[in-house]
Amino acid sequence: MAEGQQANQGFWAGVRAFLGLNLTDEAARARRGQSNQLTIALAVVLIMGIALLLLFADSMGNTREEARRVFTIMGAASMATLAVGILLGFLFGIPRTPELGELPDQVQDESGQSQPHVRYRPNTNLEQISDWLTKILVGVGLTQITKVPEGFDALAVYLAEGLSTDTAINPAHKVFAAMIIVYALVGGFLLSYLWSRLFLQSALTQADVYGERLASLRKEVQDREDTRTALLQAVQDQLEHSGEASPISQDKLNAVVNAAPSSARIETFDRLREIRRAAWRDEKPDRVKIERTVPVFKALAASDTVSIQHRSWGEIGFALKDAQFACKAEAENTSLPESQRPSPTLWRDMVKWRQAADALTQAITVRDQQGDQIGHLYEANRVTCRMMLDPDYRAGKPTQDEKARQEILRDLEWAMNEAHNWVFLRDMRIPDWMIEYEITQTWMKLNNDALSERLRDMLPDE
């Protein structure tokens, strides 16, 4: 739609420039003044010619019918001569397209703004024909110049014969016919030549500039669509690859995401988030697919699209955490061949839990910097990661590290401050393999003495 509006604006701006009707600035008003002067000159030429024809017809016609016949014949002759003069003026005044080496880097538009000059050569057939015809006319005129008076006299006699019913030619008819030929020919030539020089060149230049703008806009739209397609294809390749190793390097993903427009990044984020959520809700989680979303979310987080930066970091943390739970579910799934089941201890890989916690911490930092008032469940998910990173918890003991305990308690308090977050953890239907609530409740029971009254109230009754 934006491209169509741009095209319409360019078309009508070209029409206004062609007619000299663009009044946006001083230069345009000056051009309008020139157009008005030329219009007035044309009107004066036509009025004077019509007045001369009326006077001549009235003086030479004895009756109204004869006067009307004289006016009609001489009017048609003068209009035909005027048309010839206009054609000659156009042929001699048509602008010449510069050669590529003669083009300046910048041209000025109607408002005086510098615009890049058109670098292609438009169709110049009319210009070439004009050049050939003017050379032919000048050449023929020079070689036959001695015969011009004789031919002009013959034309005047021919017109004079049509003005009289007598066989004898009235000298006055001949003089007037010669005069009207010269008048219309010269007047038409000058008006057409001046119009071509003053307005046609500017109109053609503006048409080229607007054409280049439209071509540039179309190229930009096509480039944006190409980069969007490349991004979606890269995401598809990343998610549908059969092996566990990522088929696309992180650097390549970053480059593809950075090249894509913001709208395509947001679209990719929304699609990828739904894929991760669908895998999170599945009773048989696809650990590999969940992990595959992480590199794309990293590329999105590294982009300059502010609206998805902290949410991308959050999705990285969610995916890494969910993949650990999915790994545990796969290890315990006896329906899978033992060769396809991961090690029972792999889900306790502290490197992955640390990465998940760090990603959620980064999401919280960026969220707070951007002033986003919505929690997005970052603290509620980070607290699970911090509990899993606690060696005392893994040993079934209360947390001894005071700093780690306070960090966990702060995240619990934050999650509790947003009621929907706590309801999410406590009441939302989640797959059996997601044991976040179980981990949280176990840690809280182990550290019951450190809990606030509000947190103790959240513990289920024994």
Kinemage of the C-alpha trace (Angstrom):
@kinemage 1
@onewidth
@group {chain A} dominant
@subgroup {mainchain}
@vectorlist {calphas} color= white
{ca met a 1} P 0.000 0.000 0.000
{ca ala a 2} L 2.813 2.372 0.855
{ca glu a 3} L 4.430 1.651 -2.533
{ca gly a 4} L 1.138 2.461 -4.344
{ca gln a 5} L 0.749 5.747 -2.479
{ca gln a 6} L 4.338 6.666 -3.352
{ca ala a 7} L 3.698 5.862 -7.007
{ca asn a 8} L 0.511 7.985 -7.092
{ca gln a 9} L 2.281 10.885 -5.437
{ca gly a 10} L 5.127 10.619 -7.930
{ca phe a 11} L 2.700 10.524 -10.879
{ca trp a 12} L 0.709 13.573 -9.824
{ca ala a 13} L 3.867 15.461 -8.863
{ca gly a 14} L 5.150 14.758 -12.379
{ca val a 15} L 1.886 16.061 -13.870
{ca arg a 16} L 2.084 19.223 -11.770
{ca ala a 17} L 5.692 19.754 -12.798
{ca phe a 18} L 4.795 19.141 -16.455
{ca leu a 19} L 2.057 21.782 -16.308
{ca gly a 20} L 4.025 24.155 -14.095
{ca leu a 21} L 1.388 23.903 -11.328
{ca asn a 22} L 3.590 22.926 -8.376
{ca leu a 23} L 3.386 25.798 -5.875
{ca thr a 24} L 5.301 24.300 -2.980
{ca asp a 25} L 8.117 26.847 -2.941
{ca glu a 26} L 9.584 29.964 -4.533
{ca ala a 27} L 11.093 28.094 -7.472
{ca ala a 28} L 7.753 26.470 -8.263
{ca arg a 29} L 5.903 29.791 -7.998
{ca ala a 30} L 8.437 31.371 -10.335
{ca arg a 31} L 7.825 28.537 -12.804
{ca arg a 32} L 4.086 29.095 -12.473
{ca gly a 33} L 4.689 32.752 -13.281
{ca gln a 34} L 6.559 31.761 -16.436
{ca ser a 35} L 3.728 29.428 -17.358
{ca asn a 36} L 1.203 32.216 -16.868
{ca gln a 37} L 3.232 34.554 -19.061
{ca leu a 38} L 3.458 31.941 -21.797
{ca thr a 39} L -0.275 31.269 -21.540
{ca ile a 40} L -1.005 34.974 -21.808
{ca ala a 41} L 1.281 35.243 -24.840
{ca leu a 42} L -0.504 32.336 -26.517
{ca ala a 43} L -3.874 33.905 -25.759
{ca val a 44} L -2.734 37.246 -27.201
{ca val a 45} L -1.481 35.545 -30.382
{ca leu a 46} L -4.751 33.687 -30.838
{ca ile a 47} L -6.917 36.720 -30.049
{ca met a 48} L -4.969 38.981 -32.397
{ca gly a 49} L -5.107 36.384 -35.146
{ca ile a 50} L -8.854 35.896 -34.703
{ca ala a 51} L -9.363 39.652 -34.641
{ca leu a 52} L -7.416 40.066 -37.889
{ca leu a 53} L -9.429 37.290 -39.513
{ca leu a 54} L -12.713 38.878 -38.435
{ca leu a 55} L -11.702 42.283 -39.698
{ca phe a 56} L -10.479 40.870 -42.991
{ca ala a 57} L -13.587 38.758 -43.499
{ca asp a 58} L -15.835 41.716 -42.693
{ca ser a 59} L -14.000 44.032 -45.059
{ca met a 60} L -13.770 41.570 -47.959
{ca gly a 61} L -17.186 39.911 -47.733
{ca asn a 62} L -20.103 41.700 -49.407
{ca thr a 63} L -22.583 39.426 -47.692
{ca arg a 64} L -22.666 37.531 -44.394
{ca glu a 65} L -22.284 34.221 -46.181
{ca glu a 66} L -19.242 35.429 -48.077
{ca ala a 67} L -17.658 36.882 -44.922
{ca arg a 68} L -18.250 33.548 -43.143
{ca arg a 69} L -16.614 31.690 -46.040
{ca val a 70} L -13.565 33.980 -45.986
{ca phe a 71} L -13.220 33.620 -42.179
{ca thr a 72} L -13.540 29.835 -42.342
{ca ile a 73} L -10.975 29.400 -45.106
{ca met a 74} L -8.405 31.742 -43.587
{ca gly a 75} L -9.067 30.416 -40.064
{ca ala a 76} L -8.408 26.838 -41.204
{ca ala a 77} L -5.279 27.958 -43.073
{ca ser a 78} L -3.972 29.879 -40.067
{ca met a 79} L -4.620 26.957 -37.694
{ca ala a 80} L -2.852 24.554 -40.028
{ca thr a 81} L 0.101 26.924 -40.292
{ca leu a 82} L 0.089 27.373 -36.511
{ca ala a 83} L 0.224 23.588 -36.094
{ca val a 84} L 3.218 23.402 -38.458
{ca gly a 85} L 4.944 26.150 -36.469
{ca ile a 86} L 4.244 24.325 -33.190
{ca leu a 87} L 5.663 21.091 -34.636
{ca leu a 88} L 8.807 22.848 -35.842
{ca gly a 89} L 9.234 24.614 -32.490
{ca phe a 90} L 8.888 21.296 -30.681
{ca leu a 91} L 11.438 19.618 -32.976
{ca phe a 92} L 13.967 22.385 -32.450
{ca gly a 93} L 13.282 22.794 -28.726
{ca ile a 94} L 13.069 19.206 -27.489
{ca pro a 95} L 15.685 18.691 -24.719
{ca arg a 96} L 18.726 16.547 -25.371
{ca thr a 97} L 19.487 13.623 -23.079
{ca pro a 98} L 23.049 13.971 -21.759
{ca glu a 99} L 25.565 11.208 -22.237
{ca leu a 100} L 26.386 9.132 -19.166
{ca gly a 101} L 29.728 10.876 -18.746
{ca glu a 102} L 27.974 14.256 -18.740
{ca leu a 103} L 25.594 13.432 -15.897
{ca pro a 104} L 26.168 15.289 -12.607
{ca asp a 105} L 26.017 13.378 -9.353
{ca gln a 106} L 23.131 15.477 -8.053
{ca val a 107} L 20.215 17.406 -9.536
{ca gln a 108} L 17.761 19.750 -7.853
{ca asp a 109} L 14.077 18.960 -7.713
{ca glu a 110} L 11.209 21.471 -7.646
{ca ser a 111} L 11.816 22.300 -3.989
{ca gly a 112} L 15.522 22.913 -4.512
{ca gln a 113} L 16.502 19.687 -2.743
{ca ser a 114} L 19.432 17.732 -4.153
{ca gln a 115} L 18.480 14.381 -5.609
{ca pro a 116} L 20.680 11.651 -7.109
{ca his a 117} L 20.742 11.946 -10.890
{ca val a 118} L 19.214 9.207 -12.961
{ca arg a 119} L 22.015 6.892 -14.079
{ca tyr a 120} L 20.151 5.139 -16.879
{ca arg a 121} L 19.409 6.551 -20.332
{ca pro a 122} L 15.692 6.852 -21.088
{ca asn a 123} L 14.217 6.055 -24.489
{ca thr a 124} L 15.525 8.798 -26.817
{ca asn a 125} L 13.831 7.817 -30.089
{ca leu a 126} L 11.892 11.085 -30.193
{ca glu a 127} L 15.040 13.037 -29.482
{ca gln a 128} L 16.883 11.272 -32.310
{ca ile a 129} L 14.019 11.830 -34.738
{ca ser a 130} L 13.936 15.484 -33.739
{ca asp a 131} L 17.677 15.725 -34.334
{ca trp a 132} L 17.430 14.067 -37.753
{ca leu a 133} L 14.469 16.185 -38.882
{ca thr a 134} L 15.983 19.485 -37.787
{ca lys a 135} L 19.185 18.661 -39.631
{ca ile a 136} L 17.222 17.636 -42.702
{ca leu a 137} L 15.110 20.807 -42.586
{ca val a 138} L 18.135 23.041 -42.135
{ca gly a 139} L 20.045 21.226 -44.877
{ca val a 140} L 17.189 21.271 -47.335
{ca gly a 141} L 16.412 24.879 -46.456
{ca leu a 142} L 19.999 25.968 -47.173
{ca thr a 143} L 20.190 24.096 -50.481
{ca gln a 144} L 16.749 25.264 -51.624
{ca ile a 145} L 16.793 28.741 -50.141
{ca thr a 146} L 16.598 30.377 -53.562
{ca lys a 147} L 13.312 28.609 -54.207
{ca val a 148} L 11.705 29.618 -50.876
{ca pro a 149} L 10.272 32.966 -52.139
{ca glu a 150} L 8.816 31.249 -55.181
{ca gly a 151} L 7.193 28.522 -53.094
{ca phe a 152} L 5.911 30.982 -50.519
{ca asp a 153} L 4.364 33.096 -53.305
{ca ala a 154} L 2.707 30.024 -54.790
{ca leu a 155} L 1.195 29.127 -51.385
{ca ala a 156} L -0.144 32.675 -50.959
{ca val a 157} L -1.687 32.583 -54.440
{ca tyr a 158} L -3.258 29.188 -53.704
{ca leu a 159} L -4.927 30.537 -50.562
{ca ala a 160} L -5.979 33.740 -52.278
{ca glu a 161} L -7.737 31.765 -55.018
{ca gly a 162} L -9.966 30.196 -52.406
{ca leu a 163} L -11.058 33.567 -51.063
{ca ser a 164} L -12.578 34.873 -54.251
{ca thr a 165} L -15.266 33.525 -56.539
{ca asp a 166} L -13.755 35.384 -59.472
{ca thr a 167} L -11.042 33.944 -61.656
{ca ala a 168} L -8.894 37.001 -61.005
{ca ile a 169} L -6.929 37.043 -57.769
{ca asn a 170} L -7.503 39.994 -55.500
{ca pro a 171} L -4.085 41.388 -54.461
{ca ala a 172} L -5.454 42.059 -50.969
{ca his a 173} L -6.308 38.368 -50.608
{ca lys a 174} L -2.804 37.404 -51.576
{ca val a 175} L -1.208 39.891 -49.150
{ca phe a 176} L -3.403 38.769 -46.275
{ca ala a 177} L -2.785 35.086 -47.000
{ca ala a 178} L 0.979 35.652 -46.976
{ca met a 179} L 0.728 37.665 -43.775
{ca ile a 180} L -1.381 35.087 -41.938
{ca ile a 181} L 1.027 32.303 -42.964
{ca val a 182} L 4.017 34.171 -41.540
{ca tyr a 183} L 2.084 35.205 -38.428
{ca ala a 184} L 0.833 31.741 -37.520
{ca leu a 185} L 4.065 29.962 -38.449
{ca val a 186} L 6.332 32.247 -36.433
{ca gly a 187} L 3.898 32.501 -33.501
{ca gly a 188} L 3.430 28.738 -33.272
{ca phe a 189} L 7.170 28.115 -33.583
{ca leu a 190} L 8.106 30.564 -30.815
{ca leu a 191} L 5.423 29.401 -28.406
{ca ser a 192} L 6.262 25.720 -28.902
{ca tyr a 193} L 10.012 26.323 -28.714
{ca leu a 194} L 9.744 28.353 -25.504
{ca trp a 195} L 7.419 25.792 -23.920
{ca ser a 196} L 9.833 22.972 -24.783
{ca arg a 197} L 12.797 24.858 -23.388
{ca leu a 198} L 11.121 26.194 -20.259
{ca phe a 199} L 8.870 23.329 -19.140
{ca leu a 200} L 9.441 20.131 -21.102
{ca gln a 201} L 13.025 19.731 -19.923
{ca ser a 202} L 12.032 20.217 -16.278
{ca ala a 203} L 9.098 17.824 -16.662
{ca leu a 204} L 11.281 15.115 -18.197
{ca thr a 205} L 13.911 15.563 -15.474
{ca gln a 206} L 11.274 15.278 -12.768
{ca ala a 207} L 9.789 12.218 -14.434
{ca asp a 208} L 13.229 10.552 -14.405
{ca val a 209} L 13.799 11.491 -10.755
{ca tyr a 210} L 10.388 10.187 -9.679
{ca gly a 211} L 10.942 7.082 -11.778
{ca glu a 212} L 14.238 6.438 -10.013
{ca arg a 213} L 12.603 6.970 -6.635
{ca leu a 214} L 9.885 4.480 -7.490
{ca ala a 215} L 12.436 1.971 -8.792
{ca ser a 216} L 14.491 2.439 -5.615
{ca leu a 217} L 11.375 1.936 -3.481
{ca arg a 218} L 10.464 -1.225 -5.351
{ca lys a 219} L 14.003 -2.528 -4.964
{ca glu a 220} L 13.913 -1.759 -1.253
{ca val a 221} L 10.609 -3.608 -0.865
{ca gln a 222} L 11.982 -6.567 -2.829
{ca asp a 223} L 15.181 -6.599 -0.772
{ca arg a 224} L 13.164 -6.566 2.441
{ca glu a 225} L 11.074 -9.470 1.193
{ca asp a 226} L 14.201 -11.376 0.152
{ca thr a 227} L 15.817 -10.921 3.563
{ca arg a 228} L 12.562 -11.931 5.265
{ca thr a 229} L 12.406 -15.079 3.140
{ca ala a 230} L 16.064 -15.841 3.897
{ca leu a 231} L 15.412 -15.463 7.633
{ca leu a 232} L 12.372 -17.744 7.614
{ca gln a 233} L 14.265 -20.317 5.556
{ca ala a 234} L 17.223 -20.205 7.954
{ca val a 235} L 14.882 -20.743 10.914
{ca gln a 236} L 13.212 -23.651 9.154
{ca asp a 237} L 16.575 -25.237 8.360
{ca gln a 238} L 17.643 -24.737 11.965
{ca leu a 239} L 14.549 -26.405 13.402
{ca glu a 240} L 14.105 -29.258 10.926
{ca his a 241} L 17.688 -30.508 10.728
{ca ser a 242} L 17.821 -34.225 11.590
{ca gly a 243} L 21.026 -34.240 13.632
{ca glu a 244} L 21.638 -32.753 17.064
{ca ala a 245} L 24.352 -30.371 15.878
{ca ser a 246} L 23.121 -26.987 14.647
{ca pro a 247} L 23.130 -26.869 10.816
{ca ile a 248} L 23.807 -23.109 10.767
{ca ser a 249} L 26.589 -21.339 12.613
{ca gln a 250} L 25.724 -18.633 15.141
{ca asp a 251} L 27.571 -16.013 13.093
{ca lys a 252} L 25.518 -16.839 9.995
{ca leu a 253} L 22.278 -16.710 11.963
{ca asn a 254} L 23.292 -13.321 13.377
{ca ala a 255} L 24.018 -12.032 9.876
{ca val a 256} L 20.695 -13.279 8.484
{ca val a 257} L 18.738 -11.764 11.375
{ca asn a 258} L 20.572 -8.416 11.179
{ca ala a 259} L 19.900 -8.203 7.432
{ca ala a 260} L 16.154 -8.761 7.898
{ca pro a 261} L 13.757 -5.878 8.656
{ca ser a 262} L 12.373 -5.450 12.164
{ca ser a 263} L 8.934 -6.702 11.108
{ca ala a 264} L 10.470 -9.988 9.948
{ca arg a 265} L 12.404 -10.328 13.223
{ca ile a 266} L 9.242 -9.811 15.253
{ca glu a 267} L 7.386 -12.306 13.061
{ca thr a 268} L 10.196 -14.835 13.544
{ca phe a 269} L 10.199 -14.265 17.301
{ca asp a 270} L 6.442 -14.866 17.543
{ca arg a 271} L 6.644 -18.061 15.467
{ca leu a 272} L 9.623 -19.388 17.379
{ca arg a 273} L 8.030 -18.645 20.743
{ca glu a 274} L 4.937 -20.603 19.740
{ca ile a 275} L 7.133 -23.524 18.677
{ca arg a 276} L 8.911 -23.486 22.033
{ca arg a 277} L 5.645 -23.211 23.926
{ca ala a 278} L 4.125 -26.055 21.947
{ca ala a 279} L 7.117 -28.234 22.810
{ca trp a 280} L 6.795 -27.162 26.455
{ca arg a 281} L 3.140 -28.245 26.562
{ca asp a 282} L 3.744 -31.562 24.790
{ca glu a 283} L 3.469 -34.684 26.948
{ca lys a 284} L 6.379 -36.121 24.935
{ca pro a 285} L 8.843 -33.230 24.733
{ca asp a 286} L 11.188 -32.782 21.793
{ca arg a 287} L 14.373 -31.795 23.609
{ca val a 288} L 16.367 -31.279 20.406
{ca lys a 289} L 13.771 -28.925 18.898
{ca ile a 290} L 13.602 -26.927 22.128
{ca glu a 291} L 17.383 -26.547 22.120
{ca arg a 292} L 17.361 -25.650 18.425
{ca thr a 293} L 15.391 -22.487 19.146
{ca val a 294} L 18.190 -21.138 21.350
{ca pro a 295} L 20.630 -19.989 18.579
{ca val a 296} L 17.847 -18.138 16.765
{ca phe a 297} L 16.712 -16.446 19.969
{ca lys a 298} L 20.352 -15.445 20.591
{ca ala a 299} L 20.523 -13.839 17.152
{ca leu a 300} L 17.247 -11.995 17.806
{ca ala a 301} L 18.497 -10.809 21.202
{ca ala a 302} L 21.658 -9.446 19.572
{ca ser a 303} L 19.663 -7.451 16.988
{ca asp a 304} L 18.629 -3.813 17.367
{ca thr a 305} L 14.887 -4.543 17.515
{ca val a 306} L 14.239 -3.202 21.009
{ca ser a 307} L 10.746 -4.662 21.385
{ca ile a 308} L 12.033 -8.262 21.371
{ca gln a 309} L 15.442 -7.928 23.015
{ca his a 310} L 14.651 -8.811 26.629
{ca arg a 311} L 11.924 -11.241 25.538
{ca ser a 312} L 14.467 -13.063 23.361
{ca trp a 313} L 16.811 -13.391 26.317
{ca gly a 314} L 13.884 -14.672 28.333
{ca glu a 315} L 13.041 -17.261 25.680
{ca ile a 316} L 16.676 -18.417 25.722
{ca gly a 317} L 16.426 -18.997 29.457
{ca phe a 318} L 13.048 -20.733 29.138
{ca ala a 319} L 14.298 -23.006 26.349
{ca leu a 320} L 17.503 -23.995 28.162
{ca lys a 321} L 15.571 -24.728 31.353
{ca asp a 322} L 12.809 -26.658 29.579
{ca ala a 323} L 15.398 -28.653 27.619
{ca gln a 324} L 16.886 -29.855 30.925
{ca phe a 325} L 13.517 -31.098 32.138
{ca ala a 326} L 12.896 -32.689 28.733
{ca cys a 327} L 16.263 -34.397 29.012
{ca lys a 328} L 15.209 -35.877 32.374
{ca ala a 329} L 11.901 -37.057 30.867
{ca glu a 330} L 13.704 -38.731 27.948
{ca ala a 331} L 16.155 -40.441 30.301
{ca glu a 332} L 13.240 -41.864 32.281
{ca asn a 333} L 11.144 -42.831 29.259
{ca thr a 334} L 11.398 -46.637 29.177
{ca ser a 335} L 9.501 -46.800 25.880
{ca leu a 336} L 12.548 -45.370 24.145
{ca pro a 337} L 15.417 -47.671 23.199
{ca glu a 338} L 18.225 -47.354 25.682
{ca ser a 339} L 20.547 -46.142 22.915
{ca gln a 340} L 18.247 -43.156 22.321
{ca arg a 341} L 17.911 -42.208 25.964
{ca pro a 342} L 20.301 -39.604 27.389
{ca ser a 343} L 22.269 -40.254 30.546
{ca pro a 344} L 20.094 -39.983 33.696
{ca thr a 345} L 22.558 -37.440 35.075
{ca leu a 346} L 22.678 -35.275 31.950
{ca trp a 347} L 19.667 -33.204 32.985
{ca arg a 348} L 21.647 -32.100 36.014
{ca asp a 349} L 24.327 -30.535 33.799
{ca met a 350} L 25.153 -27.429 35.811
{ca val a 351} L 26.590 -25.632 32.757
{ca lys a 352} L 23.172 -25.638 31.088
{ca trp a 353} L 21.420 -24.546 34.278
{ca arg a 354} L 23.963 -21.729 34.683
{ca gln a 355} L 23.384 -20.654 31.081
{ca ala a 356} L 19.631 -20.623 31.643
{ca ala a 357} L 19.985 -18.549 34.825
{ca asp a 358} L 22.383 -16.108 33.139
{ca ala a 359} L 20.022 -15.666 30.163
{ca leu a 360} L 17.100 -14.911 32.472
{ca thr a 361} L 19.269 -12.488 34.449
{ca gln a 362} L 20.135 -10.692 31.201
{ca ala a 363} L 16.437 -10.607 30.296
{ca ile a 364} L 15.629 -9.026 33.657
{ca thr a 365} L 18.427 -6.450 33.248
{ca val a 366} L 17.301 -5.386 29.774
{ca arg a 367} L 13.650 -5.404 30.848
{ca asp a 368} L 14.380 -3.068 33.749
{ca gln a 369} L 16.517 -0.800 31.559
{ca gln a 370} L 13.648 -0.478 29.091
{ca gly a 371} L 11.175 0.233 31.875
{ca asp a 372} L 8.920 -2.715 31.096
{ca gln a 373} L 6.564 -3.144 34.064
{ca ile a 374} L 5.517 -6.692 33.144
{ca gly a 375} L 7.502 -9.437 34.834
{ca his a 376} L 7.247 -11.973 31.964
{ca leu a 377} L 7.864 -14.803 34.503
{ca tyr a 378} L 11.612 -14.263 34.405
{ca glu a 379} L 12.138 -14.365 38.186
{ca ala a 380} L 9.659 -17.214 38.559
{ca asn a 381} L 11.728 -19.303 36.142
{ca arg a 382} L 15.137 -18.120 37.295
{ca val a 383} L 14.386 -19.246 40.821
{ca thr a 384} L 14.144 -22.857 39.596
{ca cys a 385} L 17.542 -22.536 37.894
{ca arg a 386} L 19.078 -21.090 41.061
{ca met a 387} L 17.630 -23.889 43.149
{ca met a 388} L 19.098 -26.486 40.783
{ca leu a 389} L 22.472 -24.712 40.978
{ca asp a 390} L 22.411 -24.926 44.788
{ca pro a 391} L 24.620 -27.902 45.826
{ca asp a 392} L 22.906 -28.072 49.225
{ca tyr a 393} L 19.506 -28.466 47.593
{ca arg a 394} L 20.814 -31.202 45.333
{ca ala a 395} L 22.107 -32.956 48.469
{ca gly a 396} L 18.679 -32.635 50.153
{ca lys a 397} L 19.844 -30.059 52.720
{ca pro a 398} L 18.911 -26.442 53.535
{ca thr a 399} L 20.905 -23.836 51.598
{ca gln a 400} L 23.974 -22.786 53.561
{ca asp a 401} L 25.247 -20.088 51.202
{ca glu a 402} L 23.556 -16.938 52.508
{ca lys a 403} L 23.993 -15.032 49.218
{ca ala a 404} L 22.485 -17.846 47.157
{ca arg a 405} L 19.597 -18.206 49.637
{ca gln a 406} L 18.801 -14.492 49.544
{ca glu a 407} L 18.839 -14.485 45.749
{ca ile a 408} L 16.368 -17.368 45.682
{ca leu a 409} L 14.151 -15.705 48.286
{ca arg a 410} L 14.105 -12.422 46.333
{ca asp a 411} L 13.021 -14.248 43.189
{ca leu a 412} L 10.304 -16.049 45.126
{ca glu a 413} L 9.050 -12.778 46.601
{ca trp a 414} L 9.083 -11.144 43.167
{ca ala a 415} L 7.127 -14.035 41.663
{ca met a 416} L 4.656 -13.867 44.515
{ca asn a 417} L 4.164 -10.111 44.063
{ca glu a 418} L 2.647 -10.845 40.683
{ca ala a 419} L -0.255 -13.063 41.571
{ca his a 420} L -0.646 -14.508 38.090
{ca asn a 421} L 2.982 -15.678 38.174
{ca trp a 422} L 2.429 -17.636 41.355
{ca val a 423} L -0.854 -19.043 40.070
{ca phe a 424} L 1.047 -20.047 36.965
{ca leu a 425} L 3.549 -21.985 39.058
{ca arg a 426} L 0.976 -23.489 41.385
{ca asp a 427} L -2.225 -24.124 39.436
{ca met a 428} L -1.528 -24.053 35.718
{ca arg a 429} L -1.840 -27.389 33.963
{ca ile a 430} L 1.659 -28.379 32.945
{ca pro a 431} L 3.032 -31.685 31.658
{ca asp a 432} L 4.099 -34.257 34.196
{ca trp a 433} L 7.715 -34.035 33.064
{ca met a 434} L 7.849 -30.358 34.114
{ca ile a 435} L 8.761 -30.589 37.821
{ca glu a 436} L 9.306 -26.874 38.520
{ca tyr a 437} L 6.613 -26.675 41.157
{ca glu a 438} L 7.950 -29.816 42.815
{ca ile a 439} L 11.477 -28.347 42.923
{ca thr a 440} L 10.182 -25.071 44.351
{ca gln a 441} L 8.097 -26.741 47.032
{ca thr a 442} L 10.973 -29.043 48.031
{ca trp a 443} L 13.405 -26.118 48.402
{ca met a 444} L 10.885 -24.113 50.412
{ca lys a 445} L 10.330 -27.030 52.802
{ca leu a 446} L 14.085 -27.483 53.245
{ca asn a 447} L 14.473 -23.763 53.970
{ca asn a 448} L 11.223 -23.217 55.845
{ca asp a 449} L 12.924 -21.244 58.628
{ca ala a 450} L 14.142 -18.619 56.153
{ca leu a 451} L 10.743 -18.085 54.540
{ca ser a 452} L 8.590 -15.065 55.158
{ca glu a 453} L 5.035 -15.509 56.373
{ca arg a 454} L 3.712 -14.849 52.885
{ca leu a 455} L 5.904 -17.589 51.406
{ca arg a 456} L 4.972 -20.052 54.161
{ca asp a 457} L 1.309 -19.472 53.327
{ca met a 458} L 1.995 -20.663 49.793
{ca leu a 459} L 3.178 -24.082 50.994
{ca pro a 460} L 0.516 -26.769 50.713
{ca asp a 461} L -0.896 -28.183 53.932
{ca glu a 462} L 0.597 -31.502 54.936
